[in-house]
Amino acid sequence: MGKLIICLTTLVMFFPAISLGYNDTSSYYKCYNRTGGSWEYGRAPSICDVGPFLNEEYVQSEFKTYIFEDIASVTGERKRYMTELHAMIKKMASWYIKERNPAVGEEELRAWIEAAYATANQESYWSHYRISKSKRLQMMRGDYGHGHGLFQVDDRWHFNAIGDGRAANIVMNGIYSLEEYYNAWERSAKVWCIKSKSDYYNRSRAAYAAYNGGPSKICRWTNPNDKWARNDKGYRQKLDAKGWRKYITDFELASTIDIGCVVDGGESCNAGAQAEELSKGKLYQLKDGRVCAFNQESLSCVESSKTSSCLAAHFRDDFSRTPSIRKAKDELIEGVAITNLPSHSICSLSVKGLYSIGEVISVNKRINMRATPGGKLLSTTKIGAVFQILDYAVEDYPSLERYYFIKSGGQYGYIYTGVESDYGAWAVKSIKTPEHKFIAQKGESIQVIAPDGISYLKQGIRSERRIPQGEVLTVDYYVLTSINSLYYSVSYRDESVLVYAGTVGELQNLSKDIVIIGNEHLPVWGQLVERIYYMNVRSCKSTSCKVNGIIAGPRIGDGKFEVLETSGDWISIRSGSIEGFIKKKYAVIEG
C-alpha cells in the first residue's frame, strides 16, 4: 500500500539531520503529466502524478477529504477543501507541539497554529492533492518541481523524505516540515532579534526565516535589503492578512484524521471515511452536483453549490452558518426521498434584496470583476456602470454575500455586491440601458430570424406548428429554469405560448433563432407631489450636495421628469438639461 512505517522517536531524532545532505535533483524530478493551476487556495501550480511517490489507493482511502477536485464547482469545492484542511492543519500542529512540549501554554499554542497556517499559505497556498480535469490524482510541485506538497519539502535537501513517501503524504509532509520549523521556533527565543520569549508574533517570523533560508538566517526578517527579504515580507503579509479565513465555513470543525495513527504507519486513520448518518445542519452533495439539506426524513436539493447558502437560509432554523459540503455516499442516501427545490425561487425568498437574473443594476462603487466569486481579477467596473444580471452566486449564510455574473467590456465575470446588511450601498436597480443586454424585459419585442421559424410550447406541450421567420412578438414575461434555460412568454395568434431563448450565465448559449429588437427601456415618468412649488435637484444623494438645477412642481408647472433609477430614499431624474437626485418621498412615479 505504500504506507509509512515510522515511529515518533525516529521522527524527532533523525528528521533534522536529513536537511544537511544536498542532492543534485533534476527539475521536475519524476513529474509525470504535469498540469497547471492558479495562484489561489488549493490550486497552486503545478501538479504532477502522486503515483511515483505514494500509492494512490492509500491516498484515496485515507486522505480523500483533502483532495481538491477540479471538476467540481470551484467556489464550493474551495470552501469544502479549505474547511477540511483548516481542521487538519490545526489538529496536526496542535498534536506536534504537544508531543514536543506537553506543557505548552494556550497563547503559544494559538500562535504556533497560526504560524502553521501562514507557512502553508506562503509555501503552497494550502495546495497538496488535486484531481485534475483529466481525472488523475496529482500533487502540488513548486519551485521548478523541487518543492513537494503543502509545505514544499525540497527534493534537493530532503531527498530521503521524497523517496520514502513522507513528502507525498499530506500529514507527514506537515509533520516533517513542522519538525524543522519547531527547531527554529525554539532557537528564536534566544536570538538577538527577539526581545521577549513571549513575542510569539516575531518568533513566528524568525522561525520562518530559518525554515526558508537555513538556520543561519533566523534574523533575516529584520534586514529589508537581504536577497530573500521578499520571502519574509510575503510570510508576514500572510500571517497578518490570514486570507485563508475567507474560505472557512466552519472554524470549529473537528478533523477526523488521527495524526498519531498516520505517524505510526497505521491503517484506517481517518474516521471520516466511515459511514455517517444524515443529520440536520449539514449540506450533502450528490454525484450529479446537486446540494441538499436533510429535513425531517427527506433531502431538499438545489441545482449546485452556487446557491447552497440560499438553502441554508431557507432552513435557517437548522443552520447557524453555511457548513462545508460533504460528499453523499450511495449507502447514505439509499431509500431517502429527494425533493428538488427551484433554486431561483429559494434564493429570492430567502435572501433579502437579491436581484433577479435579467434585472438591470447600476453599481455605486468601483468593483473588481473576477472569473469566479473571489477568484482571478479580470477588470474593475466604473462607478455608475450599468449591467444586466446573467446569473448569481450567494455565499456565507448568515451574512449572505452576493455575487452577480455580468458582461463588462468583452469579458464575463462576477462582481461582489455586499451582504444582507449593506447590499444597497453596492448596487441598485436601474432602468437605464445596460452595456450588454441579453434578456428582453416585459413590453419589449423579439423577432424570429430562423429561416424555418421556431417551435413553441403551449400549455407545456410542444406545438406541431412553428412561428414563422420575421414574426415580431411582445414579451409578457420571461421564465428561467434552475439551470438557467430561458423562455419568453409571448402572445401568438391570441394565445399565450412559451418560446425557448437559450441559456444564460456561465454556460451562456443564447438562441440564434431570435433577436431582441427593443433594447431601449421605455421611459418612466414622474412628477413632484401636488403640494410642491419647486425642488432643488442635487448632484449627489445628500441635501448638502451641489444644486444642479431647479424643477417646477404641479402648482406652478407640469412638474414632469424622467426617472432614471431609484436608490434607497433618493431617485435619479432628468428634466430637460437638468439631471441629478431628489428625495423619493417628494415624487409620484407613474406605473
N, C-alpha and C positions, 0 to 999 in steps of 0.2 A: 504493500500500500504506500510505500514511501513515507511512512511515519517517522517522526523524530524521536529518538531514544536518547534523552539527556536529562540528568538529574540536576537539581538546583545547585548542589555543591560544585559540580563540574562547571555550571554556568558562571558562578561567582568567581571561581578560582582561575579559569582559563580564558574567559572572553577578553579581558583587557590585553592580553598578550598577542591576540590574533592580529591586531592592527599594526604590529611592528614590522611584519613582513610585507614587501611590495611584490606584486606580481604584474608583469607587463601584459595585462589582458587586452585583447583587441577590442576596438569599439564594437558595440552591439554583439558582444560575445553570446553565442547560442541564441540569437534573437531571430526567431522564425515568424514569418507572416506579420512583419511589423505594420502596425496600424497607427494612425494619428489620433488626435483628440483636440481638446481646447483647454485653455488655462482657466478652468473652472473646477469647482469642487467635484471630486470623484472621477474626472475625465482628463487629467493632465496627460499630455503626450510624452513619449509614445508608449505603445503596449506591444508586447511580444508573447508568444505562447508560453504558458506555465509548464507544459509537459516536460521540457528538458531538465527541470529542477525539482518538481514535485508532482506526485500522482494526482491526476485531475479528478478521479473519483473521490479521493480523500478530501480534496478542496471542496467539492460539491456536497459531500456528506457533512463536513464539519463547519464550513465557512460560507455556505450559500447565502446567508443573511448579509454578508459583507461583499457581495459581488454586484457591481453596478452593471445593469443591463441596458445596452444602447438601444435595444428595440422597444423599450418601454417609453412612456411619456417622460421626457427629460425632467420636467419640473417636479412631477410626483415622485419619480424614481430617485431624484437627488435628495429630496426630503426624507424618503424612506431610508435610503442608504446612509445619509448623514446622521439621522437619528439613531440608527442601529450602531454605526461606527462610533458615534459620540459616547454611547453607553459602554461600548467595548474598550475604548481608549481609557475612559475613566476607571473602569474596573481593573484593567491591566496596569495602569500607572499606580493605582492605589495598592494593588497586590504586590507590585515590585518593591515600592519604598517601604512597605510594612515588613517585607521579608528582610530587607537590609537594615531597617531601623524600626523595630516593633514599638518604640516609644515615641514615634514621630507625632508632633503636635498638630492640631487641626489647621492652624494658619499655614504651617509649612506644607501640609498635605494638600491644601487647596492650591497653593502656589505651584507645587510640583505638578499637579494635574493640569493646571492652566499652561504650564511650560510644555507639557507633553502635547497638548492640543496645538500650541503655537509652533512647535518644532515640526509636527506632522504637516501643518499648513505651509510652513516655509519650505519644507523639503519636497512635498509632492501634491499639495492641495488636497490632502486626505485621499489620495488615489492609491489603489493597490490592485485588486482584481477587477476585471471588466470583461463582460461578454460582448464582443463587437457585433456589428450587424451581420458579419459572416458566420456568427454563432460559435466562434472559437473562444475558449476560456483563456484569457491573456492577463498579463501583469504589467504594471507600470514600470517603464525603464527610462530614466532621465540621464542627463549629462553624457550624451553620445552612447547611451546604453550601459554605462558603467554603474549608474545608480539603480538599485533594485528596490522597488516597492515603497511602502508607506513612509519609511524613514530613510530611504535612499542608501541602503547598505552598498558601499563601493566595492566592486569586484577586483579592483587593483590592490586594495589594502585589506580586504576581508574575504579573500578568495575561498578559504575553508568554509565560511558561513554560506557562501554561494553554492559550493559544490555539494554540501550535505543537506541543502534544502531549507536551512533556517531562514534565509532572506526571503524565500518564496512563501513561507508560512507566515500569514499576516500577524499572528500572535507572537511567534518567535522573532519576526522582524522587529517588532516593537520591544520585546524583552531584551534582545541582543543590543539594540540601539540605546535603550534606557540604561543599560549597564555602563556604557561608555559615557553617557550624559551624566549619570549619577556620580561617577568618579570625579568629573569636573565640578558638579554641584557641591560635593563635599569639600573639594580643594578651594572653591570660591569663597568659603567662609574665612580663609586665612591669607588671601592675597591683598596686595596694597590697594587695588582699585575698588574694594568693597569695604565700606566704613563700619558696617554693622552686620553681624551674623544673621540678624532678623530682617535684613534688607533683601527679602526674597525676590523682589522685582529685579533688582540689578544682579542678584546671584543667578537668576534665570538667564540674563543676557550674557553674563560671564561664562556660564556653563555652555551656552550655545556657541559662543566664540571658540571655545576649546573643542567642542564637538565638531564644529565645522572646519576649523583651521589647525587643530592639533593642540596638545597640552600647553605648548609654549605661548599660544595665542589667547590665553584666558582673559587677558585685559585688552584685547584688540578692540573691543567695542568702544573704548574711550578715545581711540585715535581716528578722527574723521578722514585722515589722509592715508590710512592704510590701504594697500592694494585691494583688499577684500572688504573694505568698510561697507560697501553696498549690501553685503550679506547680513551684517549686523544691523544695518538700518532696516532692511527688509524684515528681519526677525522681530525687531521692536515694533514695527508697524503692525505685524500680525498679532503680537502679544497685546497691543493696545486696542486694535480695532475689533478683534475677536469676530472676524467676518463669518466664521462657521455658525455662529449662533442664529443667523438669519434662517438657516435651513433646518434647525432642530425643532421638531414638532412636539417632543415630549422630553423635557430635561430630566425627568425623574424615571425614565425608562430603565429598568434593570436588565443588564446584559445577561443572556442565558448561557454564555460561554464560561466554562470552568477553566480559568487560566492555569491553575496548578496542574490540572489534568493534561492540558496541552504540553506544558513544560516537561512533565514526566513521561510523555510519549503515550498517553492513554488513548483509548478509543471512545467514541460516542461522548465527546466532551461538550457538546452543545445541546443542552436540554431543549432549546428551541426547535431542534429538528424533530422532536417528538410531537405526536398529535395533540391538539388542544381542542377545547370546546368553544363554540360560538358564544359570544357574550356582548352585551350592550356596551357602548362607549368605544368600540373598536371599528376600524374600517377594513374590509376584505376585498381583495382584487381577484376577479375571476380570470380564467385563461383568455377570454375574449377581450379583456381590458376593462370591463365594467367594474365599478367600485360600489360596494354595498355596505349598508349598515344593518346590523341584526336588530330586529324589532319584534318583540314577543316571540313568535315561532317561525318567522319568515325573514328573508333578506329583501331589503328595499334598495334598488340599484339605480345609479345614474350611468351615463354612457362612458365617462372617462374620469381620470383623476383631476382634470382641469376644474371640475365642479364638485369635487369631494367635500370642499369646505361648505358648499351650499347644503350638502347632505347633512353635515354635522350641525349646521344652523337650523335645518329643518327639524332634526331630532335633538334640539338643544337641551332638553331635559336629560339626555343620556350622555352629552359631551360637555366637558369643560373647555376643551380646545380641540383643534384638528389633530388627531393622532397620526402616527406613521401608518402606512398602508401595508397590511400583511397579505402575503400570497395565500389564497384559499386552496387548501389541498382538496382533492376529489372526495376523500373519505370524510372531510369536514362538512361538506355541503350536500352529501348524498341524502336524497329524500327531503331536503329543505325546500319549501316553496319560495320562489323568486318572483318579485314584482318589479317591473321596470317603471321607473318614475320619469316623467318628462323633464329633462334637465333644465330647460329654459324656464319652465313654469316654477320648478322648485327654487331656482335661483331668484326669480322675480319676486316670489312670495316671501323668501327667507332673508334676502339681502336688501336692506333699506337703501334706496337711492341708486340701485343698479340700473344703468341704462340698457336698453334692449338692442339686440342686433338689428341694424337698419336705421337706428336713430342717429341723428347728427349732433355732434358736440363741438364746442369751442373750448380750447384749453386756456387756462388762466395763468399758466406758468410755462417756462421753458422746460420741457420734459424729455428725458432721454428715451429714445425708441430702441428697443432691444429685440434680438432674434427670438428669444423666449422670455417669459417673465423673470426678470433679474439676470438675464443671460448676456450674451455678447452685445456690446454697444454698436448700433448701426448709425444713428444720427441723433440730432436734437431738434425738437419742434420749436417753432416761434410762438411767442405769446399771441393769443388771438387766432391761431391757426384753426381751421375747421375741417373735421374729418367725419366720415361715416363709419360707424362701428360694424365690423365684419365678423367679430367673434369676441369672446372674453374669457378670462380665467379668474377665479376667485380663490384666494388662499388665506390660510391662517384664521380660522374661527377662534375667538370671537371678534378679533379686530376686522376681519373680512377685507383684506387688501383686494382691490380690483384692478385688473389689467385689461385694457381694450386693445384688440387686434385691429390695426388700421393700415392704410397705404399712405405713405408720405413720400413725395418725390417719386422715385422709381422703385421704392422698397416697401416691403410689408414687414410689420413688426408689432411688438407690444409696447404700450405706454402705461406706466403706473399712474393711477388717478386717485390715490388716497385710500382711506379706510372709512368705516361707517361713521366716524365722528367728524371727518373733515373733507369728505369727497367733494362737497360743493366748492371748496377753495381751489380744487384742481381742474375741474371741467364742468361745464353746464350745457344744457340742451340749447341748440341753436336752430334757427330757421334759415340761416344763410346756406348758400350752395357750397357743399364740401369740395375739397381739392380733387377728390376722385369719388365718383358715385357709381355704385354697383347695384343698389336695391331701390326700386321705384317705390314711391310713397303713395298713400291714398290720394286719388284725384289725378295722378299723373298718368301718362299714356305710354303704352308699349306697342310696338309694331312687329308683326310677323314678317320675317325676311327669308325664311327657309323656302326654297323653290316648291317643295311638295307640301308646304304647310306644316302645322303642328297638331299633335294629338292633344286631348284634354280629358279631364276626369269630371264626370257628372254624378253627383251623389256617391263619390268614392269609386265609381266604376268607369273604366276607360271606354270612351265612346268609339264607335266604329267610324264616325265622321272625323274630319280634320278641319281646323281653322285655316283658311287659305292664305297664301302669301299676300302681303300688302294690307291685311286687316289691321286696323288700329283699335286697340282695346283700352278701356279705362280701368285702372286698378282700384278695386274696392278695398282690399286689404291684402297683406301677404302672410304666408304661413311658413314657419320653419320647423323642421323635424329635429329630433335630438342630435342627429348627425349633420345638421346644417344644410339639409336639402331644402331648396327654396321653391315655393309655389305662389303664384298670384291668383287671387280670386277676382274674376272679371265677369262681365255680363256679355254673353254671346247668344244671339237670337232670342233675346229676352229671358235667358236662363243663366243662373249663376253657376259657373264652372271653374275648375282649377287648371292652370297651365304650369308645367314644370319649367323652371328657370335656371336649373343647375345647382351648384354647391358653392357656399361662401365659407370664408375662414381660412385656416392654414392650408387646407387642401382645395383652395378655390379653383373651381372649374365651371364657369358660367356658361349657360347655353348660348350657342352661336345662332340659334334659330329666331331669337327675338332681340330687340334693342329698345332701350328707353329713349323716348323722344320728348319727354317733359322734364328735362334736367333742372330747370329753374323752379324754385318753390313759388307758389302763388303768394303775393304779398299779404301779410297780416296787418290789419289796420287797428288803430286805437285812437282814443281821444281823452282829453282831460275830463275829470268828473265835473258834474254840472256847476258846482259852486265856485270853480276856479276861474279867475280872470286871466292869469298868465302864469308861466312856470319857467324857472331857470333850468337850462339843460347843461349838465355838468360834464367835465372832461373825464371824470372817474366816479366811482361809486362812493362818494362822500360829499356832504354838504360843504366841506372845506375846500373842495377841488375847484379849479378854474371854471368859470361860466363860459361855455362855448356860444351861447345864444339864448334867446327867449322865444317861447312858443305861446300862442294865444289859447285861452280856454273858451268853452262854449258861450260864455257871457259876452265876449267881445269878438268872436270869430267862430269858424267851424271847428278849430282846435284839433284837426285830424293829423295823424302822423303814422309812419310805418314802424311796426315793431320788429326789430332785428333779432333780439334774443332776450331771454329772461335770466336773471342771475340773483337768486335769493330775493331780497327785498327791493331790488332795482331791476329796471328794464332798459335795454339799449334801443334807442329810437333814431329815426331820420325824418326830418321835416324840411323839405327843400334842401338848402345847403347846410343846414344845421344837423349835426349828428352828435350824440352823447347819451348821458344817462339821466333818468328821472326816477323818483320813488314809485314803485309799483302801485302803492295804495292810492296814488292820485290819478290813476289811469283806468279806463274801461276798455278792455280788449275785445274786439269783435270775434265771434265764434267760440 
